[in-house]
Amino acid sequence: MRSTRKQRLSFTIEQRRDYAKLMVEEGYTANQVMEISGAGSTAVNRWKKQYIEELNGKTPLGKKAMTAEQQEIQRLKKELWRAKRDNEILKKAAAIFISDDQHPR
């Protein structure tokens, strides 16, 4: 007995963006993109929705951004998070050293 289940395809963020651009900027329908890409309707509609949201300034949470502007925002947010984390570590280390200096053994 053979499985009739469609094999899951994987698309890069660049491919997803390009397919979304076809729909948003070039007027392709979701069905046309599904035919070109081999992706399912849920994925194609999700790509389009995310792309439109990013164009409107919304940074996606929990997934990679498609547009260059939102990718830069995600990169900067991650960099800021790391800097804050490093700062907290340094504060704790400094507090330990200050405590050791005030209470010699």
Biopython code that builds the backbone (N, CA, C, O; Angstrom):
import numpy as np
from Bio.PDB.StructureBuilder import StructureBuilder

atoms = [
    (1, "MET", "N", (0.836, -1.182, 0.000)),
    (1, "MET", "CA", (0.000, 0.000, 0.000)),
    (1, "MET", "C", (0.885, 1.251, 0.000)),
    (1, "MET", "O", (1.752, 1.398, 0.861)),
    (2, "ARG", "N", (0.674, 2.120, -0.931)),
    (2, "ARG", "CA", (1.452, 3.345, -1.043)),
    (2, "ARG", "C", (0.742, 4.502, -0.358)),
    (2, "ARG", "O", (-0.486, 4.599, -0.345)),
    (3, "SER", "N", (1.550, 5.358, 0.200)),
    (3, "SER", "CA", (1.007, 6.537, 0.849)),
    (3, "SER", "C", (0.665, 7.576, -0.208)),
    (3, "SER", "O", (1.459, 7.836, -1.112)),
    (4, "THR", "N", (-0.507, 8.162, -0.093)),
    (4, "THR", "CA", (-0.908, 9.210, -1.037)),
    (4, "THR", "C", (-0.582, 10.585, -0.480)),
    (4, "THR", "O", (-0.941, 11.612, -1.055)),
    (5, "ARG", "N", (0.096, 10.577, 0.634)),
    (5, "ARG", "CA", (0.458, 11.835, 1.278)),
    (5, "ARG", "C", (1.517, 12.569, 0.460)),
    (5, "ARG", "O", (2.500, 11.977, 0.013)),
    (6, "LYS", "N", (1.298, 13.847, 0.277)),
    (6, "LYS", "CA", (2.218, 14.685, -0.479)),
    (6, "LYS", "C", (3.496, 14.896, 0.331)),
    (6, "LYS", "O", (3.442, 15.167, 1.530)),
    (7, "GLN", "N", (4.646, 14.771, -0.334)),
    (7, "GLN", "CA", (5.919, 14.980, 0.340)),
    (7, "GLN", "C", (6.050, 16.450, 0.731)),
    (7, "GLN", "O", (5.748, 17.355, -0.047)),
    (8, "ARG", "N", (6.505, 16.652, 1.946)),
    (8, "ARG", "CA", (6.648, 18.019, 2.458)),
    (8, "ARG", "C", (7.831, 18.711, 1.790)),
    (8, "ARG", "O", (8.944, 18.186, 1.769)),
    (9, "LEU", "N", (7.574, 19.882, 1.252)),
    (9, "LEU", "CA", (8.613, 20.673, 0.609)),
    (9, "LEU", "C", (9.157, 21.691, 1.597)),
    (9, "LEU", "O", (8.455, 22.121, 2.512)),
    (10, "SER", "N", (10.391, 22.064, 1.408)),
    (10, "SER", "CA", (11.019, 23.066, 2.268)),
    (10, "SER", "C", (11.436, 24.246, 1.404)),
    (10, "SER", "O", (12.021, 24.070, 0.335)),
    (11, "PHE", "N", (11.132, 25.448, 1.876)),
    (11, "PHE", "CA", (11.440, 26.651, 1.121)),
    (11, "PHE", "C", (12.308, 27.583, 1.957)),
    (11, "PHE", "O", (12.083, 27.745, 3.156)),
    (12, "THR", "N", (13.287, 28.185, 1.323)),
    (12, "THR", "CA", (14.123, 29.168, 2.025)),
    (12, "THR", "C", (13.301, 30.437, 2.250)),
    (12, "THR", "O", (12.259, 30.635, 1.626)),
    (13, "ILE", "N", (13.779, 31.272, 3.131)),
    (13, "ILE", "CA", (13.088, 32.537, 3.390)),
    (13, "ILE", "C", (13.066, 33.399, 2.128)),
    (13, "ILE", "O", (12.109, 34.136, 1.891)),
    (14, "GLU", "N", (14.115, 33.303, 1.327)),
    (14, "GLU", "CA", (14.176, 34.066, 0.078)),
    (14, "GLU", "C", (13.108, 33.580, -0.906)),
    (14, "GLU", "O", (12.457, 34.385, -1.571)),
    (15, "GLN", "N", (12.936, 32.259, -0.994)),
    (15, "GLN", "CA", (11.909, 31.706, -1.877)),
    (15, "GLN", "C", (10.517, 32.139, -1.425)),
    (15, "GLN", "O", (9.682, 32.533, -2.239)),
    (16, "ARG", "N", (10.279, 32.060, -0.118)),
    (16, "ARG", "CA", (8.968, 32.468, 0.418)),
    (16, "ARG", "C", (8.688, 33.936, 0.090)),
    (16, "ARG", "O", (7.587, 34.296, -0.327)),
    (17, "ARG", "N", (9.721, 34.782, 0.290)),
    (17, "ARG", "CA", (9.570, 36.208, -0.021)),
    (17, "ARG", "C", (9.274, 36.409, -1.503)),
    (17, "ARG", "O", (8.392, 37.189, -1.862)),
    (18, "ASP", "N", (10.005, 35.711, -2.356)),
    (18, "ASP", "CA", (9.807, 35.872, -3.800)),
    (18, "ASP", "C", (8.400, 35.453, -4.224)),
    (18, "ASP", "O", (7.781, 36.124, -5.050)),
    (19, "TYR", "N", (7.889, 34.358, -3.671)),
    (19, "TYR", "CA", (6.528, 33.917, -3.995)),
    (19, "TYR", "C", (5.498, 34.910, -3.457)),
    (19, "TYR", "O", (4.502, 35.197, -4.120)),
    (20, "ALA", "N", (5.742, 35.432, -2.257)),
    (20, "ALA", "CA", (4.827, 36.426, -1.689)),
    (20, "ALA", "C", (4.827, 37.695, -2.547)),
    (20, "ALA", "O", (3.777, 38.287, -2.792)),
    (21, "LYS", "N", (6.014, 38.102, -2.999)),
    (21, "LYS", "CA", (6.118, 39.295, -3.851)),
    (21, "LYS", "C", (5.334, 39.103, -5.142)),
    (21, "LYS", "O", (4.695, 40.034, -5.633)),
    (22, "LEU", "N", (5.384, 37.894, -5.690)),
    (22, "LEU", "CA", (4.619, 37.632, -6.910)),
    (22, "LEU", "C", (3.135, 37.919, -6.690)),
    (22, "LEU", "O", (2.468, 38.494, -7.550)),
    (23, "MET", "N", (2.631, 37.512, -5.530)),
    (23, "MET", "CA", (1.209, 37.722, -5.256)),
    (23, "MET", "C", (0.910, 39.187, -4.951)),
    (23, "MET", "O", (-0.053, 39.748, -5.474)),
    (24, "VAL", "N", (1.728, 39.803, -4.110)),
    (24, "VAL", "CA", (1.445, 41.160, -3.643)),
    (24, "VAL", "C", (1.778, 42.206, -4.700)),
    (24, "VAL", "O", (1.000, 43.135, -4.922)),
    (25, "GLU", "N", (2.920, 42.061, -5.347)),
    (25, "GLU", "CA", (3.385, 43.108, -6.259)),
    (25, "GLU", "C", (3.129, 42.826, -7.733)),
    (25, "GLU", "O", (3.042, 43.750, -8.542)),
    (26, "GLU", "N", (3.008, 41.545, -8.082)),
    (26, "GLU", "CA", (2.848, 41.199, -9.498)),
    (26, "GLU", "C", (1.436, 40.716, -9.843)),
    (26, "GLU", "O", (1.120, 40.488, -11.011)),
    (27, "GLY", "N", (0.593, 40.562, -8.822)),
    (27, "GLY", "CA", (-0.793, 40.189, -9.082)),
    (27, "GLY", "C", (-1.052, 38.711, -9.325)),
    (27, "GLY", "O", (-2.128, 38.344, -9.797)),
    (28, "TYR", "N", (-0.089, 37.859, -9.011)),
    (28, "TYR", "CA", (-0.316, 36.423, -9.151)),
    (28, "TYR", "C", (-1.346, 35.981, -8.106)),
    (28, "TYR", "O", (-1.427, 36.549, -7.017)),
    (29, "THR", "N", (-2.119, 34.970, -8.454)),
    (29, "THR", "CA", (-3.072, 34.424, -7.487)),
    (29, "THR", "C", (-2.367, 33.363, -6.642)),
    (29, "THR", "O", (-1.301, 32.865, -7.004)),
    (30, "ALA", "N", (-2.979, 33.035, -5.522)),
    (30, "ALA", "CA", (-2.430, 31.987, -4.665)),
    (30, "ALA", "C", (-2.365, 30.672, -5.441)),
    (30, "ALA", "O", (-1.405, 29.914, -5.298)),
    (31, "ASN", "N", (-3.369, 30.402, -6.250)),
    (31, "ASN", "CA", (-3.370, 29.165, -7.040)),
    (31, "ASN", "C", (-2.208, 29.122, -8.028)),
    (31, "ASN", "O", (-1.611, 28.066, -8.237)),
    (32, "GLN", "N", (-1.888, 30.253, -8.629)),
    (32, "GLN", "CA", (-0.759, 30.298, -9.562)),
    (32, "GLN", "C", (0.547, 30.023, -8.827)),
    (32, "GLN", "O", (1.392, 29.277, -9.321)),
    (33, "VAL", "N", (0.717, 30.621, -7.652)),
    (33, "VAL", "CA", (1.936, 30.404, -6.874)),
    (33, "VAL", "C", (1.997, 28.955, -6.392)),
    (33, "VAL", "O", (3.072, 28.356, -6.366)),
    (34, "MET", "N", (0.865, 28.397, -6.016)),
    (34, "MET", "CA", (0.839, 26.984, -5.601)),
    (34, "MET", "C", (1.301, 26.093, -6.757)),
    (34, "MET", "O", (2.056, 25.142, -6.555)),
    (35, "GLU", "N", (0.848, 26.404, -7.943)),
    (35, "GLU", "CA", (1.222, 25.612, -9.121)),
    (35, "GLU", "C", (2.716, 25.761, -9.432)),
    (35, "GLU", "O", (3.385, 24.775, -9.742)),
    (36, "ILE", "N", (3.233, 26.978, -9.350)),
    (36, "ILE", "CA", (4.640, 27.239, -9.640)),
    (36, "ILE", "C", (5.549, 26.590, -8.599)),
    (36, "ILE", "O", (6.552, 25.961, -8.934)),
    (37, "SER", "N", (5.178, 26.756, -7.335)),
    (37, "SER", "CA", (6.065, 26.349, -6.244)),
    (37, "SER", "C", (5.871, 24.911, -5.779)),
    (37, "SER", "O", (6.808, 24.276, -5.295)),
    (38, "GLY", "N", (4.659, 24.406, -5.927)),
    (38, "GLY", "CA", (4.354, 23.090, -5.387)),
    (38, "GLY", "C", (3.938, 23.136, -3.928)),
    (38, "GLY", "O", (3.696, 22.097, -3.315)),
    (39, "ALA", "N", (3.854, 24.343, -3.368)),
    (39, "ALA", "CA", (3.454, 24.509, -1.970)),
    (39, "ALA", "C", (1.944, 24.410, -1.840)),
    (39, "ALA", "O", (1.212, 24.563, -2.819)),
    (40, "GLY", "N", (1.492, 24.156, -0.636)),
    (40, "GLY", "CA", (0.066, 24.064, -0.361)),
    (40, "GLY", "C", (-0.553, 25.433, -0.135)),
    (40, "GLY", "O", (0.150, 26.432, 0.023)),
    (41, "SER", "N", (-1.866, 25.463, -0.121)),
    (41, "SER", "CA", (-2.576, 26.737, 0.001)),
    (41, "SER", "C", (-2.327, 27.411, 1.351)),
    (41, "SER", "O", (-2.214, 28.635, 1.417)),
    (42, "THR", "N", (-2.240, 26.635, 2.413)),
    (42, "THR", "CA", (-2.015, 27.218, 3.736)),
    (42, "THR", "C", (-0.682, 27.956, 3.773)),
    (42, "THR", "O", (-0.601, 29.084, 4.259)),
    (43, "ALA", "N", (0.355, 27.316, 3.261)),
    (43, "ALA", "CA", (1.688, 27.933, 3.262)),
    (43, "ALA", "C", (1.706, 29.196, 2.410)),
    (43, "ALA", "O", (2.220, 30.230, 2.838)),
    (44, "VAL", "N", (1.151, 29.113, 1.216)),
    (44, "VAL", "CA", (1.160, 30.250, 0.290)),
    (44, "VAL", "C", (0.417, 31.436, 0.895)),
    (44, "VAL", "O", (0.891, 32.570, 0.826)),
    (45, "ASN", "N", (-0.729, 31.180, 1.478)),
    (45, "ASN", "CA", (-1.497, 32.274, 2.092)),
    (45, "ASN", "C", (-0.796, 32.839, 3.315)),
    (45, "ASN", "O", (-0.898, 34.037, 3.579)),
    (46, "ARG", "N", (-0.084, 32.004, 4.069)),
    (46, "ARG", "CA", (0.680, 32.459, 5.237)),
    (46, "ARG", "C", (1.838, 33.360, 4.785)),
    (46, "ARG", "O", (2.104, 34.388, 5.408)),
    (47, "TRP", "N", (2.522, 32.975, 3.705)),
    (47, "TRP", "CA", (3.626, 33.783, 3.178)),
    (47, "TRP", "C", (3.126, 35.170, 2.777)),
    (47, "TRP", "O", (3.732, 36.190, 3.105)),
    (48, "LYS", "N", (2.013, 35.175, 2.065)),
    (48, "LYS", "CA", (1.444, 36.440, 1.595)),
    (48, "LYS", "C", (1.071, 37.325, 2.780)),
    (48, "LYS", "O", (1.386, 38.515, 2.790)),
    (49, "LYS", "N", (0.409, 36.755, 3.768)),
    (49, "LYS", "CA", (-0.010, 37.507, 4.953)),
    (49, "LYS", "C", (1.195, 38.083, 5.679)),
    (49, "LYS", "O", (1.201, 39.257, 6.050)),
    (50, "GLN", "N", (2.230, 37.244, 5.885)),
    (50, "GLN", "CA", (3.432, 37.716, 6.581)),
    (50, "GLN", "C", (4.102, 38.835, 5.795)),
    (50, "GLN", "O", (4.519, 39.836, 6.378)),
    (51, "TYR", "N", (4.209, 38.680, 4.494)),
    (51, "TYR", "CA", (4.868, 39.689, 3.662)),
    (51, "TYR", "C", (4.141, 41.028, 3.758)),
    (51, "TYR", "O", (4.776, 42.072, 3.908)),
    (52, "ILE", "N", (2.823, 40.998, 3.672)),
    (52, "ILE", "CA", (2.028, 42.227, 3.764)),
    (52, "ILE", "C", (2.211, 42.868, 5.137)),
    (52, "ILE", "O", (2.372, 44.084, 5.241)),
    (53, "GLU", "N", (2.186, 42.049, 6.190)),
    (53, "GLU", "CA", (2.376, 42.579, 7.541)),
    (53, "GLU", "C", (3.749, 43.232, 7.697)),
    (53, "GLU", "O", (3.877, 44.284, 8.323)),
    (54, "GLU", "N", (4.770, 42.601, 7.122)),
    (54, "GLU", "CA", (6.115, 43.175, 7.201)),
    (54, "GLU", "C", (6.205, 44.491, 6.440)),
    (54, "GLU", "O", (6.849, 45.433, 6.901)),
    (55, "LEU", "N", (5.567, 44.559, 5.286)),
    (55, "LEU", "CA", (5.556, 45.814, 4.533)),
    (55, "LEU", "C", (4.880, 46.923, 5.328)),
    (55, "LEU", "O", (5.195, 48.101, 5.163)),
    (56, "ASN", "N", (3.949, 46.533, 6.193)),
    (56, "ASN", "CA", (3.241, 47.489, 7.040)),
    (56, "ASN", "C", (3.950, 47.733, 8.370)),
    (56, "ASN", "O", (3.395, 48.368, 9.266)),
    (57, "GLY", "N", (5.187, 47.225, 8.498)),
    (57, "GLY", "CA", (6.003, 47.526, 9.665)),
    (57, "GLY", "C", (5.902, 46.551, 10.821)),
    (57, "GLY", "O", (6.463, 46.813, 11.886)),
    (58, "LYS", "N", (5.217, 45.449, 10.654)),
    (58, "LYS", "CA", (5.072, 44.483, 11.744)),
    (58, "LYS", "C", (6.191, 43.445, 11.661)),
    (58, "LYS", "O", (6.330, 42.745, 10.658)),
    (59, "THR", "N", (6.982, 43.359, 12.724)),
    (59, "THR", "CA", (8.066, 42.375, 12.786)),
    (59, "THR", "C", (7.489, 41.046, 13.253)),
    (59, "THR", "O", (6.834, 40.994, 14.293)),
    (60, "PRO", "N", (7.720, 39.967, 12.503)),
    (60, "PRO", "CA", (7.158, 38.675, 12.905)),
    (60, "PRO", "C", (7.825, 38.138, 14.173)),
    (60, "PRO", "O", (9.035, 38.269, 14.354)),
    (61, "LEU", "N", (7.034, 37.547, 15.026)),
    (61, "LEU", "CA", (7.541, 36.940, 16.255)),
    (61, "LEU", "C", (7.671, 35.436, 16.052)),
    (61, "LEU", "O", (6.746, 34.782, 15.572)),
    (62, "GLY", "N", (8.811, 34.905, 16.416)),
    (62, "GLY", "CA", (9.000, 33.466, 16.345)),
    (62, "GLY", "C", (9.276, 32.904, 14.966)),
    (62, "GLY", "O", (9.317, 31.685, 14.800)),
    (63, "LYS", "N", (9.462, 33.742, 13.992)),
    (63, "LYS", "CA", (9.838, 33.267, 12.653)),
    (63, "LYS", "C", (10.714, 34.295, 11.981)),
    (63, "LYS", "O", (10.760, 35.460, 12.377)),
    (64, "LYS", "N", (11.408, 33.840, 10.954)),
    (64, "LYS", "CA", (12.327, 34.726, 10.246)),
    (64, "LYS", "C", (11.565, 35.721, 9.386)),
    (64, "LYS", "O", (10.570, 35.391, 8.742)),
    (65, "ALA", "N", (12.065, 36.946, 9.399)),
    (65, "ALA", "CA", (11.473, 38.003, 8.584)),
    (65, "ALA", "C", (11.806, 37.773, 7.113)),
    (65, "ALA", "O", (12.817, 37.158, 6.776)),
    (66, "MET", "N", (10.933, 38.279, 6.252)),
    (66, "MET", "CA", (11.132, 38.148, 4.806)),
    (66, "MET", "C", (11.808, 39.374, 4.206)),
    (66, "MET", "O", (12.687, 39.259, 3.352)),
    (67, "THR", "N", (11.384, 40.547, 4.664)),
    (67, "THR", "CA", (11.884, 41.779, 4.054)),
    (67, "THR", "C", (13.202, 42.188, 4.700)),
    (67, "THR", "O", (13.458, 41.882, 5.864)),
    (68, "ALA", "N", (14.024, 42.877, 3.938)),
    (68, "ALA", "CA", (15.336, 43.312, 4.428)),
    (68, "ALA", "C", (15.194, 44.206, 5.656)),
    (68, "ALA", "O", (15.977, 44.090, 6.598)),
    (69, "GLU", "N", (14.215, 45.083, 5.655)),
    (69, "GLU", "CA", (14.018, 45.994, 6.779)),
    (69, "GLU", "C", (13.683, 45.217, 8.060)),
    (69, "GLU", "O", (14.250, 45.489, 9.118)),
    (70, "GLN", "N", (12.781, 44.273, 7.963)),
    (70, "GLN", "CA", (12.391, 43.497, 9.145)),
    (70, "GLN", "C", (13.506, 42.539, 9.571)),
    (70, "GLN", "O", (13.649, 42.250, 10.759)),
    (71, "GLN", "N", (14.294, 42.046, 8.617)),
    (71, "GLN", "CA", (15.444, 41.207, 8.965)),
    (71, "GLN", "C", (16.446, 42.016, 9.780)),
    (71, "GLN", "O", (17.014, 41.511, 10.748)),
    (72, "GLU", "N", (16.665, 43.278, 9.387)),
    (72, "GLU", "CA", (17.579, 44.154, 10.120)),
    (72, "GLU", "C", (17.045, 44.434, 11.523)),
    (72, "GLU", "O", (17.809, 44.452, 12.488)),
    (73, "ILE", "N", (15.744, 44.651, 11.635)),
    (73, "ILE", "CA", (15.141, 44.872, 12.956)),
    (73, "ILE", "C", (15.345, 43.640, 13.835)),
    (73, "ILE", "O", (15.709, 43.768, 15.004)),
    (74, "GLN", "N", (15.115, 42.455, 13.287)),
    (74, "GLN", "CA", (15.323, 41.232, 14.061)),
    (74, "GLN", "C", (16.782, 41.096, 14.486)),
    (74, "GLN", "O", (17.064, 40.711, 15.621)),
    (75, "ARG", "N", (17.711, 41.410, 13.580)),
    (75, "ARG", "CA", (19.136, 41.320, 13.897)),
    (75, "ARG", "C", (19.497, 42.285, 15.025)),
    (75, "ARG", "O", (20.217, 41.917, 15.954)),
    (76, "LEU", "N", (19.003, 43.502, 14.946)),
    (76, "LEU", "CA", (19.294, 44.504, 15.967)),
    (76, "LEU", "C", (18.666, 44.148, 17.311)),
    (76, "LEU", "O", (19.275, 44.378, 18.356)),
    (77, "LYS", "N", (17.463, 43.594, 17.297)),
    (77, "LYS", "CA", (16.828, 43.168, 18.545)),
    (77, "LYS", "C", (17.638, 42.065, 19.214)),
    (77, "LYS", "O", (17.804, 42.053, 20.433)),
    (78, "LYS", "N", (18.139, 41.140, 18.403)),
    (78, "LYS", "CA", (18.952, 40.050, 18.949)),
    (78, "LYS", "C", (20.260, 40.597, 19.521)),
    (78, "LYS", "O", (20.706, 40.173, 20.587)),
    (79, "GLU", "N", (20.865, 41.536, 18.807)),
    (79, "GLU", "CA", (22.101, 42.160, 19.269)),
    (79, "GLU", "C", (21.865, 42.902, 20.591)),
    (79, "GLU", "O", (22.682, 42.816, 21.507)),
    (80, "LEU", "N", (20.760, 43.621, 20.684)),
    (80, "LEU", "CA", (20.416, 44.335, 21.917)),
    (80, "LEU", "C", (20.200, 43.352, 23.062)),
    (80, "LEU", "O", (20.669, 43.588, 24.175)),
    (81, "TRP", "N", (19.497, 42.256, 22.799)),
    (81, "TRP", "CA", (19.253, 41.241, 23.825)),
    (81, "TRP", "C", (20.576, 40.694, 24.356)),
    (81, "TRP", "O", (20.756, 40.542, 25.564)),
    (82, "ARG", "N", (21.504, 40.399, 23.434)),
    (82, "ARG", "CA", (22.815, 39.883, 23.847)),
    (82, "ARG", "C", (23.586, 40.907, 24.681)),
    (82, "ARG", "O", (24.214, 40.552, 25.678)),
    (83, "ALA", "N", (23.539, 42.171, 24.274)),
    (83, "ALA", "CA", (24.240, 43.220, 25.015)),
    (83, "ALA", "C", (23.658, 43.363, 26.418)),
    (83, "ALA", "O", (24.404, 43.520, 27.385)),
    (84, "LYS", "N", (22.332, 43.311, 26.535)),
    (84, "LYS", "CA", (21.701, 43.395, 27.855)),
    (84, "LYS", "C", (22.087, 42.195, 28.718)),
    (84, "LYS", "O", (22.371, 42.339, 29.907)),
    (85, "ARG", "N", (22.095, 41.012, 28.106)),
    (85, "ARG", "CA", (22.481, 39.800, 28.840)),
    (85, "ARG", "C", (23.919, 39.911, 29.323)),
    (85, "ARG", "O", (24.213, 39.615, 30.481)),
    (86, "ASP", "N", (24.815, 40.336, 28.438)),
    (86, "ASP", "CA", (26.223, 40.491, 28.814)),
    (86, "ASP", "C", (26.382, 41.528, 29.928)),
    (86, "ASP", "O", (27.188, 41.345, 30.841)),
    (87, "ASN", "N", (25.623, 42.600, 29.850)),
    (87, "ASN", "CA", (25.671, 43.643, 30.865)),
    (87, "ASN", "C", (25.242, 43.088, 32.230)),
    (87, "ASN", "O", (25.862, 43.397, 33.248)),
    (88, "GLU", "N", (24.190, 42.277, 32.252)),
    (88, "GLU", "CA", (23.727, 41.670, 33.507)),
    (88, "GLU", "C", (24.793, 40.736, 34.091)),
    (88, "GLU", "O", (25.005, 40.709, 35.303)),
    (89, "ILE", "N", (25.451, 39.981, 33.232)),
    (89, "ILE", "CA", (26.518, 39.080, 33.688)),
    (89, "ILE", "C", (27.657, 39.888, 34.298)),
    (89, "ILE", "O", (28.180, 39.531, 35.353)),
    (90, "LEU", "N", (28.039, 40.969, 33.640)),
    (90, "LEU", "CA", (29.113, 41.824, 34.151)),
    (90, "LEU", "C", (28.741, 42.474, 35.486)),
    (90, "LEU", "O", (29.578, 42.590, 36.381)),
    (91, "LYS", "N", (27.484, 42.893, 35.613)),
    (91, "LYS", "CA", (27.028, 43.475, 36.884)),
    (91, "LYS", "C", (27.150, 42.465, 38.020)),
    (91, "LYS", "O", (27.613, 42.799, 39.111)),
    (92, "LYS", "N", (26.732, 41.229, 37.755)),
    (92, "LYS", "CA", (26.801, 40.188, 38.783)),
    (92, "LYS", "C", (28.248, 39.871, 39.133)),
    (92, "LYS", "O", (28.585, 39.692, 40.303)),
    (93, "ALA", "N", (29.098, 39.802, 38.119)),
    (93, "ALA", "CA", (30.521, 39.529, 38.374)),
    (93, "ALA", "C", (31.146, 40.668, 39.179)),
    (93, "ALA", "O", (31.911, 40.422, 40.111)),
    (94, "ALA", "N", (30.825, 41.905, 38.824)),
    (94, "ALA", "CA", (31.359, 43.054, 39.553)),
    (94, "ALA", "C", (30.896, 43.030, 41.005)),
    (94, "ALA", "O", (31.676, 43.336, 41.906)),
    (95, "ALA", "N", (29.650, 42.673, 41.238)),
    (95, "ALA", "CA", (29.126, 42.605, 42.602)),
    (95, "ALA", "C", (29.870, 41.555, 43.416)),
    (95, "ALA", "O", (30.137, 41.764, 44.600)),
    (96, "ILE", "N", (30.207, 40.434, 42.795)),
    (96, "ILE", "CA", (30.960, 39.373, 43.482)),
    (96, "ILE", "C", (32.357, 39.870, 43.834)),
    (96, "ILE", "O", (32.826, 39.644, 44.950)),
    (97, "PHE", "N", (33.032, 40.544, 42.900)),
    (97, "PHE", "CA", (34.381, 41.055, 43.159)),
    (97, "PHE", "C", (34.372, 42.129, 44.241)),
    (97, "PHE", "O", (35.255, 42.157, 45.098)),
    (98, "ILE", "N", (33.379, 43.011, 44.204)),
    (98, "ILE", "CA", (33.274, 44.053, 45.230)),
    (98, "ILE", "C", (33.040, 43.420, 46.590)),
    (98, "ILE", "O", (33.634, 43.840, 47.583)),
    (99, "SER", "N", (32.184, 42.419, 46.642)),
    (99, "SER", "CA", (31.887, 41.722, 47.895)),
    (99, "SER", "C", (33.137, 41.044, 48.432)),
    (99, "SER", "O", (33.396, 41.094, 49.634)),
    (100, "ASP", "N", (33.919, 40.408, 47.556)),
    (100, "ASP", "CA", (35.156, 39.731, 47.981)),
    (100, "ASP", "C", (36.176, 40.734, 48.502)),
    (100, "ASP", "O", (36.894, 40.444, 49.459)),
    (101, "ASP", "N", (36.252, 41.934, 47.873)),
    (101, "ASP", "CA", (37.201, 42.969, 48.313)),
    (101, "ASP", "C", (36.841, 43.515, 49.699)),
    (101, "ASP", "O", (37.727, 43.845, 50.488)),
    (102, "GLN", "N", (35.552, 43.607, 49.989)),
    (102, "GLN", "CA", (35.108, 44.170, 51.262)),
    (102, "GLN", "C", (35.204, 43.158, 52.401)),
    (102, "GLN", "O", (35.284, 43.533, 53.570)),
    (103, "HIS", "N", (35.195, 41.895, 52.055)),
    (103, "HIS", "CA", (35.268, 40.828, 53.068)),
    (103, "HIS", "C", (36.429, 39.888, 52.758)),
    (103, "HIS", "O", (36.218, 38.771, 52.286)),
    (104, "PRO", "N", (37.671, 40.347, 53.027)),
    (104, "PRO", "CA", (38.818, 39.482, 52.727)),
    (104, "PRO", "C", (38.790, 38.235, 53.589)),
    (104, "PRO", "O", (38.292, 38.230, 54.715)),
    (105, "ARG", "N", (39.330, 37.204, 53.028)),
    (105, "ARG", "CA", (39.309, 35.907, 53.734)),
    (105, "ARG", "C", (40.486, 35.727, 54.625)),
    (105, "ARG", "O", (40.610, 34.694, 55.282)),
]
sb = StructureBuilder()
sb.init_structure("model")
sb.init_model(0)
sb.init_chain("A")
sb.init_seg("    ")
for serial, (resi, resn, name, xyz) in enumerate(atoms, 1):
    if name == "N":
        sb.init_residue(resn, " ", resi, " ")
    sb.init_atom(name, np.array(xyz, "f"), 0.0, 1.0, " ", f" {name:<3s}", serial, name[0])
structure = sb.get_structure()
